[in-house]
């Protein structure tokens, strides 16, 4: 019994807006048709709520209010069709107003619940300090990109960033200064990367950048720009730098962990060259991972 309840929302999320709108309108029309043809009042309010709820949750609350008004009008038409005396019309108008208020309340509650749900999702997927994606969300995004790139035979570039001598900032200037530096790095990544790229704080002073559908020459332009702006960040009492290792994948890695491990290796090669370096590699140029290696 639980599986259908999980599959129905998943099915609805996969539909386009026009499909959801058309399906909800058809459902509303069928419900009103049944209500209109019946000679008894069966109280079909719960059925009217279904398309209203679908429109509110999967489309927009404004459309949900519109569907509420339409449903109240349709219900009024169905009721007045069954009433033969005109003295009942004021009562039917009152009933329609009450139903409209009920439908509006449903839309309002669903809109607030959806807003709270989205906020909870955002908090679960973002780093609390920098508001970038956190490691879990970025890993999921990277996994999806690997699958997409493999399906359509597209390259992508993954970059790993580490702040050199970050411990000096915390030790000499305090953790507040270290937090400000991490926030500044996040601002640079947001401003200098493209709108199609993704950036994340993996933890501590480590960041990652995902550049979908990006070959090495294009990645060089973007990441060199990022590195140049980051190099302008400085501290009077700590010698900071930025080591960036980037890997362009024309062939796909095993999974997201494998891809991150490879980019991490290139980043450490930048540190080995004296830190504050930007180093690139292609997947074919890297040694294959040994069984059991992390």
N, C-alpha and C positions, 0 to 999 in steps of 0.2 A: 504493500500500500504506500510506502514512503517514496519509492522510485518515481511514480507518476508525478507526485507533488514537486519533486526536484526537476523533472524533465520539462514540465510545462513552463516555468519561468525561464529556463534555459532556451526553450523554443521561442518564446516571445522576445527575448533579448536578441535573438538572431534575425528577427524580422526588421525590415526597413520601416521608416516612419509612415510611408504611404500605405504599406501593407497593414500595419497596426491600426492606422486610422480607418482604412476601408473595412477591415475585419470587425472593428468595434462598432462602426456605423451599421454594418449588416446585422450584427448581433442585436443592436438596439432596435433595428427595424423588425426583426423576427419577434423579439419580446413584445413590442408594441402591437404587432399583428395578432399575436395570440391573445393579448390582453383586450384588444378591440373586438375580436370575434367572440369572446366568451360573454355569456349573459350573466355571469356572477362575478363578484369581486373576490378574487383569490388572494389578493395581497401580494403582488409580484415585485415588491420593492427590492428584495434581495437580488432579483434578476437584473433589474435596472442598474443596480450598484456595480455589477460585474464589468460592463463596458466602461462605465464612468471611472472605476478604479484602474482599469487597464490604460485608459487614456491619460489619467493623472500620473501614474507611475512611470510608464514607458515613453510618454510624449511630454506634455507640459501641463502644469496645474491650471494655467489659463484655459487651455482646451478642456480640462476637466470641469471647470465652472461652466463653460459653454455647453458641454454635454449634460450637465446637471439641469440647466435651464431647459434644454431641449427635451430631456426625459420628463421633467415636470409638466411641460406643455403636452407632450404625447400622452402622458398618463391622464391629464385633464380631459383630453379629447376622447380617450377610451371610456372614461367614466361618464362624461356627459352623453355619450352615445347610448349608455344603458339607462339613463334617467329620462323619464317621460314628462315630468312636471317641472315647470320653470322655477317654482319656489325652492327647488333644491340647488339651483345654480350658485347662490352665495356660499352654501356649505361646500360645494365642490371647489370653488375658488379658494376657500380657506384651506381645504385639504391639499390643494396643489401648492399653496404657499408653504404649508408645513413640510411637504415632501421636498420642495425646493430647498428649504432650510436644512433638512436632513441630508440631502445630497451634497449641499455646500459644506456641511460639517465634515462629511466623509472626505471630500476633496482637501479641505484644510488640514485635517489630521494626517492624511496620506502625504501631503506636500511637506509637512513638518517632519514626518518620519523619514521621508526620502532625503531631506536636507541633513538630518542627523546621521543617517546611514552613510551618505557621501562624506560627511565630515569625519566619521569614524574610519572610513576607508582611507581617506587622505592622511589621517594621523598614523594609521597602521603602515602606510607605504612611504612615509617621509621621515627624514632625519630631524630630530627635534631641534637641533641647533641651527643647521643651515637651511632647513626645509627642502633640501634636495631629496631625491629618492634614497631610501636606505638600501642596505645590502640585499635584503630579501626581495624587495620589489625590483631592484635592478637585475638581480639574477633571473627572476621570472621574465623580465623584459628581454634579457639577453637570450634566454632559452627560446623564446618565441621568435626572435630575430634569426637565430641559427636555423630553426625549422623553416622559416619563410625563405631565407637565403638559399637553403638547400633545395627547396621546392622549385624556386624560380631561377636557380643558378646565378645568384647575385652575390657580389662581394660585400664585405663590411669591415670596418676598422674598429678595433677596441684599444683604448689607451688607459694606462694605469699611471696615476700621479701620486707622488709622495713629496711632502714638504720636508726639505733637508734642514736638519738642526732644529726641528720644531721643539724639541725638549729644552733647548736653550731659552726659547721664548717663555715657556712656562716657568722655568727655574729662575730666570732673571727678572722677568716682568710680571709674572703671575698668570694664573689660569684665565683671568678675564682678558688679558692681552692675547693669549693663545686662542681663545674663543673668537675674538674680533678678527684675528688673522684667518681663521677657518671660514668665517662668514665672508670675508673679503675674497677669498679664493672662490667660494660659491658664487658670488656676484660676478666675478670675471668669467667663470664657466658659463653662466646663464647668458651673459651679454655677448660673448665672443663665439660661442657655438651656434650652429644654425638651429632654426626652429624644428627641424626634423631630427635633431640629435638628442641624446639623453645623457644626463649627468647625475652622478650619485656620490654620496659620501659612504665609503665602505666601512669606515670605522677609524677612530683616532685621527691621524693626519693623512689618510689615504683616500683618494678619490678615483673615480672611473668615468670614462667617457665612451659612449657608443655612437658610432657614426654609420648609420645604415646606408647601404648601396653606395659605398665610398671606396674607391680604389686608392692606392698609395699616393699618387700625385695629388689628388684632391685632399686626401687626409693631411698631407704635408703642409698644404696652404693653410688649412683650418687650424691645425695643431701648432704650427709655428706662430700663428697669430695669437693663440692662447698663451703660448710660452712667452712671447714678447711682452704681453700685457702683465702676466704674472711676475715677470722679472722686474717690473716697476714697483712691485710691493717690496717694502724693505722695513727693517727695524734698526733703530740706532744702537741698540745694545745687544743684538743677536744677529749672527751672520746666517740668514736664511737663504734658501734656494729651492729649486723645484726640479725634481727628476721625473721625466715623463718617458715611459716606454709604450710604444704603439705597435700593434700587430695588425696587418691587413690579411684577412682570410679570404682567399679565392677558393680554397678547399675548406670544407667545414671541420671544425674541431669535434671531439666526441660529445661534449656538452658544455654548459656554461662554466662549470668549475674548471674544465680543461682550458677553455679560452682565457679565463681570468688568470690561471696559473701561468700560461704562456706570456701574457702581457706583463705579469708580475716579474717574470724572469728577465724580460727585456728592460723593465724599469730598473732592476738591480744591476743590470749591465751598465746602465747610465750612471748609477751611483759608483760603480767600479771604475768608470772613466773620469772620476773626479767630482761627481755630483753636479747639480744644476745643469743637466744636459737633457736634450731631447733626442731619443734614439728610436729608430723605426726598424721593423723587420717584416718579412712576409712569412706566411705559414710554411711555405715550402722550404724556407731557409732555416727553419728551426728544427733541432733534432726531435725525433718522435719520442713520445712519452713512454718510459719503461713501465711494464706492468707493476701495479702497486704503488707507483710514484704519485705524490700529491702535487 
